[in-house]
Every structure is written in structure tokens, then in C-alpha cells.
Amino acid sequence: MITTIFFDLDDTLLWDKKSIKTAFEKTCEYVPSINKEILEDAVRQEATKLYQSYETYPFTQMIGINPFEGLWGTFDDHGEEFQTMKHLISTYQVTAWTKGLQRCGIQDKDLGVKLAEQFIQERKKYPFVYEDTYHVLDSLKDTYQLVLVTNGAPSLQRTKLAITPEIAAYFDTIIISGEVGVGKPDPKIFDFALAQADIPVEQGIMIGDNLTTDILGANRVGMQNIWINHHGQEVADIHPTYQVTTLKDILPIINKLS
């Protein structure tokens, strides 16, 4: 019998990809001489390349922090790796935008500085959630223990929760990979979450959008899971227990299991 539901945050409850896309669109509008989609693509490419060049890249992969979170995060968190990121991040943000402009034929570091700052503000303005997020959480909160298990830097994930304050109130426990020291799909963070919830694995189920973190990690500890396959992906080598296309579709599955 299921007593505890473990939820991922980004692109499961929060629509992070839409928030990032919107922040890019709004920021790129400040350069009317360039098609905003072309500039966005250029900055995304330069940001990814630069991000992967840093000594912190293996750590960010393990904790689960992507290059576009780096474009608006501060990383003023405890720990040597986070402090290294904090030291690098403002230069990273400006350089990504400046090189993106250069790729589009504009040599203007001052504009790169302006756009880097603007992107941070625009991302904070648009904290999208899925239309069924609150309905689903309302349906579950009185019957189940709810635990949030999210990859990322504590400062950044807590900022996301601060700008969507309704979400955190639903959860009995919030677990952030940067505070645990490992990220999904490492079994250690799932074992930690189970210990925090004080349940055997048979009483838990993991809900998430990411096969290679949420579903693979749950599989590794023998936890049932539901993959929210938003985009009709076909993946052969990771097998979720259940698969749905929207968040609300988890409710009949959970009711059946309980």
C-alpha cells in the first residue's frame, strides 16, 4: 500500500523549461536588430559550451544543475564546489550573453552585461506551474505523506519555491540534492528520502518527468514510479512502472495502488 508520494520539482510541478524559454524571449527583445530566436539559440550554445569547460562541470552534473540555471543562479551555498561556482557565475553569465551576441555579429560587452542582468529578472518574473499542479496536490495532501526530491543548488531551488510559495506548503519534507551531496539517479538520495519519510520502499512511489534521474533512480532502489512523458518520448533501456502524459493522470494510478 502506498503511503508516501515522492515528487520531482522541475518540469513535474514547475514548468521550468517554459520559464527559461520565456525569460530568453523577453530578454532577447531588448536587441530588436536580431531575430530573438536566433539570439536565444546562440546564447544557449555559448552558455552550454562555456559551462562544460569549467572545473565545476562534473559536480553540476552530479548534483543536477544545467547551464540555463547557471544563467540566473547565485550559488551562494555551503561547500567548496558551490563557492567555486559562486566565484565563476557572474563572469559566466556575462560571457555567455556577450559571446552569443558576437555569434550574431554584435561586439558589445556592455550590452552583454545588460542582457545577463535582464535575464535574471525575467526568469524570476515567470515562475510557471502546470495547470493541474495544484489540483493534483490538493487531491493528495490529506491522504498521503508528500515529499519533494529535487536536483539542484539549494539557493536556486529555494528561490524557485519562494516565487511559487503555494507549492512548498504541500510538502512534509523537501530534499534538495545540493544539501544531500548527491543527486538523482544516485540511490543514496533515494535512500535518504526514504529514511526521512520513515517508510519501507514498498510504501513509496516516485513521480517525475525525467527518465534518467527520477525513474532510473527509483528503479535502482526498487521503488515504484510514474513517468510523466510530456513529449511522447520513446526510450527502450529505462522502464518506468507506469507512464502518463500529464500530471493529473497519476491520480487514478495512485488511487488504484492504495
N, C-alpha and C positions, 0 to 999 in steps of 0.2 A: 504494500500500500504506500502511495506517495504522500509524504507529509511536508516535504520541503521542495521549493522550486528555485533553482539557481538561474538567474538571468544574466546574460551579457548586456552591455550598455550600448556601445556604438553600433549603429545600423541594425539594432534589435529593438531597443526602446527609443533611443535618439536616432534621428535620421542625419547622421554626421556627414555622409557624403553630400547630401543636399545642402547642408550648412556651408561646407567648404566650397562647393560649386557656386553657391550664391555669393559668398564673400569674394571669390575670384571675379565673378561677373560685375559686382558693384565696384570693386577696386579698379578693374580694367577700364571701366567707363571714364576714369579720370585721364585716360590717354585716347582721346577721340580720333587721333590720326592713325591708330592701329585697330584693325578688327579685333574685338575683345576676345574672341575665341582663339585667334592666332597668338595673342599675347599670353593668354592663360596657358595654352599648350607649351609655349616657350618657357614660361616661368616654371611650370611643372617639371619639364625636362631638366632645366638647370638646377632646380631645387633637389631633384632626385639624385642627379649626378654628384652634386656637392655634398649632400647628406651622406651618401655612400662612401665618400672619400675620407670622412672623419674617423679618428680612432674610436669614437663612441659608437660607431655603427653596429658592431656585434652586440653591444649592450642594448641598443634601442630595438634591435630585432628580438632579443630575448625577452625584454620587458613588454614589447609591443607598442612602439611609438613610431608613427610613419612620418615621412618628410613633410607632409602638409600640416600635421600637428606641430611640427617644428617651426612652421611659418607664423604661428601665433602663440606658442608656449613660452613660458619664462624659465621653467625647470629649476626654480629656487627650492629644491628639495634636498633632504639629507642624503649624504653618501657621496663618495668621491666621483663616481661616474656622472651623477646629476650635476655636481658642481662644475665638472669639466664642460658639460653641456651648457650650463648657465653662462660660462665664460665665452663659449663659442656662439651662442644663439643669436645675439643681435647682429654680429657680422654675417652669419649665415643668412638671416632674413633679408638684410640689405643686399648682399651679394647675389642671392637668388633672383631678386627683382631687377637688379642692375644688369645682370647677365641676360636675363630674359628680354629686357629692353634692347640690349646690344644685339641679340639674335634677330630682333625685329628692325635693326638699323638705327637705333637711338642710343647715343652715347650721353648719358645724363645721370651721374651718380646721385645728385640732389633729388631728382625725380624718383630714383630707386629708393632712397630713404623715405620719401613721402609715401610711396606706394606700400612699402613694408609696414609703415605705421598704420596706414589706412586699412590694410588687410586685417590687422589685429582687431581694429574697431568693428569692421564689417562682420567678422566671424562672430564676435560677441553679440551683435545685433540680431543674428538669425539662428537661434537655437531650435531647430525644427525637431518635432517629435512625430512619430507616425500617428495617423488619425485614430487608430484603435488602441494606442498605448494605455491611455487612462482607463478605458473601458475594460481592458483585459486585467489590469492591476486591481481595479475596483472589484472585479468578479472573483479574484483570488485571495485578496488580502485578509479576509476574515476566516478563511478555511485553512490556509497553508502558511507555513513559515517562508518568507521571501528573502532570498539572499542575492545580492548583486555581486558578480565576479567580473571585473573589468580589467583589461590590459591597459597600461599607460603610466604616465608620470602622475604621482598623487596631486601635485599642484594643478595640472591640466584637467584631470578627471574631476577634481572637486570644483574647478571653475565651471565645467560643463554642468555639473549638478547645481551649482549656485545660480546659474542663469536659466535653469529649468527646475525651480525649487520644489515643485509638486512631486517630482519623482522620488527623491531621497526618502520622503516621509513614508512611503510604502514599505520600505525595507527594514527588516530586523537587523541585518548585518550588511555592511558594504566593504568589499575586499578589493583592493587595488594592487595590481601586480608589483608596482614600484615600491610598495610598502612591504610586500612579502619577500621580494628579492628574486622571484621567478615569475614568468608569465605563462599563460595558456599557450601551447598544449602540455606544458610540463606537468606530470602527475602531482608534483609537490603542491602546486597551488590548489588543485582539486582536493587533495588530502587535507590541506589546511582548511579549505572551505567546509569540508565535511566535519572536521573537528570543531570548527566554530559553530556549526549548526547542531552539533552533538547528535548526529544520526548515523546509522549504517548506510552504506552506499545504496542499498536496495530501496531506501525511502526517499531518495533524491532523483530529480530529473533536471537536466541542463537544457536551457533554451538559448539558441544563438544563431546568428546568420553566417558564421564563418566556419567552414568545414575544417580548415587546417589548424584552428585554435580551439573553438568551442566544442566541436563534435569529436575531433581526434583526441583531444584531452579527456573528454568524458569517456570515450571508448577505452582509453588506456587504464582508467580506474574501474571500469565495469559499470559505469553509470548510464542509465537510460538517457536518451536525449531527443530533442526535436530540432531539426534543422529548418530554419526559415529561408527557403530558397526563393529569394525575391525575383531573381532574373532567369529562372529556368535553366540553371547550370546542369551539366551532366558530368559527374565525376565518378570514376569507376573504383578508385582504390580506397576511399574513405566511406564507410557505410553508416549513416545515421539510423537510429532506431525507428524514427518517424520523420517524415518530410512534409512540410506545408509551404504555402506560398505567401501567406500573410500571418501576422501575429495573432489575430483573432481565431485562426484555425487551430491554435493549440488547445483551446478550451474544451472541445468535445473529447480530445485525446486524454487530457488530464482528468476530466470527469469519468471517463471510462476506466482509467487506471486506478481511480480512487473508489 
